[in-house]
Amino acid sequence: QNLYDFYGENQGMRIARKHINWQLGNEQGYAEYKALLMSAVKAVDQKRLINQFYNQLQAAYFARAC
């Protein structure tokens, strides 16, 4: 079960926004995604944007490691 199921989509998204900012606020490149994440209207969009951001972080990590 996730926030969206437990609290409903609207409140779950608000709670998720708070946690997203806490966890990702200092990550490089987060500022570019912040406005998109904070303005997402549907949970599916919020999840998609988070996945895109993590994929970007992962790509950057592996690029530095090689």
DRENPARO-481663 format. One line per field, with one value per atom (N, C-alpha, C, O, CB): x, y, z; atom name; residue in one letter. Coordinates in pm, whole numbers, plus 50000, padded with zeros to 5 digits. Glycine has a CB too. Layout:
# residues N
u: c(X|...)
v: c(Y|...)
w: c(Z|...)
at: c(CA|...)
aa: c(A|...)
# end
This chain:
# residues 66
u: c(50085|50000|50090|50195|49903|50048|50127|50046|49929|50176|50110|50043|49915|49816|50136|49917|49802|49682|49568|49838|49710|49602|49550|49429|49651|49640|49603|49529|49426|49725|49582|49525|49434|49367|49635|49429|49359|49458|49564|49240|49424|49520|49561|49680|49462|49466|49500|49586|49692|49374|49543|49623|49752|49856|49543|49748|49869|49974|50093|49836|49930|50024|50085|50204|49954|50006|50059|50164|50269|49945|50134|50229|50355|50467|50165|50335|50450|50538|50660|50402|50478|50557|50650|50766|50463|50597|50676|50795|50908|50588|50770|50877|50975|51095|50817|50926|51013|51111|51230|50929|51062|51150|51253|51369|51068|51211|51304|51415|51532|51229|51378|51475|51562|51680|51404|51507|51578|51625|51693|51491|51591|51619|51763|51790|51580|51858|52000|52063|52182|52075|51987|52042|52065|51985|51947|52175|52206|52101|52068|52347|52049|51949|51805|51712|51974|51786|51650|51573|51452|51652|51639|51571|51496|51389|51673|51551|51484|51353|51258|51577|51347|51227|51128|51010|51266|51176|51092|50961|50854|51168|50969|50848|50751|50630|50884|50803|50717|50652|50532|50796|50731|50677|50573|50471|50789|50599|50507|50378|50277|50575|50381|50260|50187|50086|50295|50238|50171|50030|50010|50252|49934|49794|49751|49661|49704|49813|49776|49895|50011|49727|49863|49967|50052|50173|49904|49991|50066|50172|50281|49971|50141|50238|50351|50467|50169|50316|50415|50511|50632|50346|50457|50540|50631|50748|50452|50578|50656|50773|50885|50567|50747|50853|50961|51079|50794|50920|51016|51104|51226|50943|51042|51119|51216|51330|51025|51174|51264|51382|51496|51189|51355|51462|51561|51682|51405|51510|51600|51682|51800|51519|51621|51697|51809|51919|51603|51781|51882|51995|52112|51819|51961|52062|52148|52271|51997|52083|52155|52251|52365|52055|52205|52290|52410|52522|52209|52388|52497|52597|52718|52442|52547|52634|52723|52844|52549|52663|52741|52836|52944|52649|52800|52890|53014|53125|52817|52995|53110|53195|53317|53062|53132|53202|53289|53386|53103|53255|53328|53445|53516|53239)
v: c(49883|50000|50124|50125|50000|50227|50349|50468|50455|50374|50584|50706|50736|50780|50824|50714|50748|50658|50703|50736|50532|50440|50467|50464|50295|50494|50510|50642|50643|50504|50753|50885|50937|51039|50983|50868|50920|50998|51039|51010|51017|51076|51218|51248|51076|51305|51445|51461|51524|51527|51405|51419|51339|51384|51374|51223|51144|51219|51211|51014|51293|51371|51484|51513|51428|51549|51657|51603|51664|51726|51489|51427|51384|51402|51306|51327|51284|51403|51391|51213|51516|51636|51675|51708|51754|51670|51706|51611|51655|51702|51482|51384|51390|51370|51244|51417|51431|51545|51530|51456|51658|51772|51741|51779|51894|51672|51635|51545|51564|51565|51448|51349|51397|51362|51224|51474|51509|51654|51693|51482|51733|51876|51913|52017|51936|51830|51861|51790|51808|51827|51709|51636|51729|51819|51521|51707|51787|51762|51647|51755|51867|51856|51855|51859|51733|51850|51844|51972|51967|51819|52085|52214|52213|52274|52330|52144|52136|52059|52091|52070|51959|51876|51927|51893|51734|52009|52051|52116|52079|52148|52211|52280|52181|52191|52392|52087|51987|51897|51869|51902|51851|51763|51832|51773|51711|51956|52029|52068|52095|52154|52071|52109|51990|52007|52207|51868|51748|51740|51762|51619|51707|51702|51560|51540|51758|51463|51322|51246|51275|51257|51147|51064|50995|50982|50961|50951|50881|50973|50928|50830|51102|51198|51221|51229|51332|51230|51249|51129|51147|51267|51009|50888|50884|50848|50762|50921|50921|51018|50986|50958|51137|51237|51191|51214|51369|51127|51074|50968|50968|51013|50880|50777|50839|50793|50681|50943|51011|51072|51063|51120|51134|51197|51092|51112|51277|50981|50875|50816|50786|50765|50801|50751|50848|50806|50729|50977|51079|51070|51076|51220|51056|51043|50919|50924|51037|50810|50685|50698|50653|50570|50758|50778|50865|50836|50842|50971|51060|50986|51005|51185|50904|50827|50732|50726|50748|50659|50565|50635|50582|50473|50751|50826|50871|50870|50949|50909|50949|50828|50840|51022|50712|50593|50532|50462|50490|50558|50495|50577|50537|50471)
w: c(50000|50000|50000|50064|50123|49929|49922|49971|50006|49779|49974|50023|49949|50008|50012|49817|49735|49767|49766|49587|49796|49830|49971|49995|49819|50063|50202|50227|50295|50290|50172|50199|50089|50106|50221|49976|49861|49775|49823|49903|49650|49557|49596|49597|49419|49627|49655|49778|49772|49672|49890|50012|50002|50051|50135|49939|49920|49840|49870|49850|49739|49659|49741|49728|49536|49826|49910|50007|50027|49989|50067|50160|50084|50132|50233|49967|49885|49849|49852|49758|49816|49782|49896|49875|49747|50017|50135|50148|50170|50263|50135|50149|50032|50051|50160|49914|49797|49820|49795|49668|49867|49894|50002|49991|49935|50106|50214|50161|50193|50328|50080|50035|49919|49912|49995|49830|49707|49701|49606|49590|49799|49795|49767|49707|49921|49810|49792|49674|49648|49916|49603|49488|49371|49344|49448|49302|49184|49076|49046|49131|49019|48913|48963|48883|48836|49096|49148|49119|49095|49298|49119|49096|48963|48952|49097|48864|48733|48741|48669|48632|48827|48838|48943|48939|48872|49035|49147|49100|49147|49235|49009|48963|48898|48918|48864|48821|48758|48863|48856|48658|48959|49062|49148|49185|49149|49181|49268|49197|49262|49323|49065|48992|48931|48863|48883|48953|48900|48958|49077|48933|48873|48914|48949|49030|48803|48888|48910|48966|48936|48777|49049|49111|49006|49024|49204|48899|48795|48734|48699|48685|48720|48668|48768|48731|48635|48895|49000|49003|49013|49138|48995|48994|48871|48881|48999|48757|48632|48643|48603|48511|48697|48712|48811|48788|48757|48918|49015|48947|48965|49139|48871|48800|48701|48689|48727|48630|48537|48611|48566|48460|48725|48801|48852|48843|48918|48906|48953|48839|48857|49022|48723|48608|48571|48535|48487|48579|48552|48654|48618|48553|48782|48887|48865|48879|49024|48831|48808|48689|48696|48783|48582|48463|48498|48455|48348|48574|48613|48703|48690|48685|48793|48883|48803|48826|48985|48709|48631|48535|48506|48553|48487|48400|48477|48423|48341|48603|48686|48726|48739|48813|48744|48788|48677|48706|48837|48554|48444|48398|48306|48329)
at: c(N|CA|C|O|CB|N|CA|C|O|CB|N|CA|C|O|CB|N|CA|C|O|CB|N|CA|C|O|CB|N|CA|C|O|CB|N|CA|C|O|CB|N|CA|C|O|CB|N|CA|C|O|CB|N|CA|C|O|CB|N|CA|C|O|CB|N|CA|C|O|CB|N|CA|C|O|CB|N|CA|C|O|CB|N|CA|C|O|CB|N|CA|C|O|CB|N|CA|C|O|CB|N|CA|C|O|CB|N|CA|C|O|CB|N|CA|C|O|CB|N|CA|C|O|CB|N|CA|C|O|CB|N|CA|C|O|CB|N|CA|C|O|CB|N|CA|C|O|CB|N|CA|C|O|CB|N|CA|C|O|CB|N|CA|C|O|CB|N|CA|C|O|CB|N|CA|C|O|CB|N|CA|C|O|CB|N|CA|C|O|CB|N|CA|C|O|CB|N|CA|C|O|CB|N|CA|C|O|CB|N|CA|C|O|CB|N|CA|C|O|CB|N|CA|C|O|CB|N|CA|C|O|CB|N|CA|C|O|CB|N|CA|C|O|CB|N|CA|C|O|CB|N|CA|C|O|CB|N|CA|C|O|CB|N|CA|C|O|CB|N|CA|C|O|CB|N|CA|C|O|CB|N|CA|C|O|CB|N|CA|C|O|CB|N|CA|C|O|CB|N|CA|C|O|CB|N|CA|C|O|CB|N|CA|C|O|CB|N|CA|C|O|CB|N|CA|C|O|CB|N|CA|C|O|CB|N|CA|C|O|CB|N|CA|C|O|CB|N|CA|C|O|CB|N|CA|C|O|CB|N|CA|C|O|CB|N|CA|C|O|CB|N|CA|C|O|CB|N|CA|C|O|CB|N|CA|C|O|CB|N|CA|C|O|CB)
aa: c(Q|Q|Q|Q|Q|N|N|N|N|N|L|L|L|L|L|Y|Y|Y|Y|Y|D|D|D|D|D|F|F|F|F|F|Y|Y|Y|Y|Y|G|G|G|G|G|E|E|E|E|E|N|N|N|N|N|Q|Q|Q|Q|Q|G|G|G|G|G|M|M|M|M|M|R|R|R|R|R|I|I|I|I|I|A|A|A|A|A|R|R|R|R|R|K|K|K|K|K|H|H|H|H|H|I|I|I|I|I|N|N|N|N|N|W|W|W|W|W|Q|Q|Q|Q|Q|L|L|L|L|L|G|G|G|G|G|N|N|N|N|N|E|E|E|E|E|Q|Q|Q|Q|Q|G|G|G|G|G|Y|Y|Y|Y|Y|A|A|A|A|A|E|E|E|E|E|Y|Y|Y|Y|Y|K|K|K|K|K|A|A|A|A|A|L|L|L|L|L|L|L|L|L|L|M|M|M|M|M|S|S|S|S|S|A|A|A|A|A|V|V|V|V|V|K|K|K|K|K|A|A|A|A|A|V|V|V|V|V|D|D|D|D|D|Q|Q|Q|Q|Q|K|K|K|K|K|R|R|R|R|R|L|L|L|L|L|I|I|I|I|I|N|N|N|N|N|Q|Q|Q|Q|Q|F|F|F|F|F|Y|Y|Y|Y|Y|N|N|N|N|N|Q|Q|Q|Q|Q|L|L|L|L|L|Q|Q|Q|Q|Q|A|A|A|A|A|A|A|A|A|A|Y|Y|Y|Y|Y|F|F|F|F|F|A|A|A|A|A|R|R|R|R|R|A|A|A|A|A|C|C|C|C|C)
# end
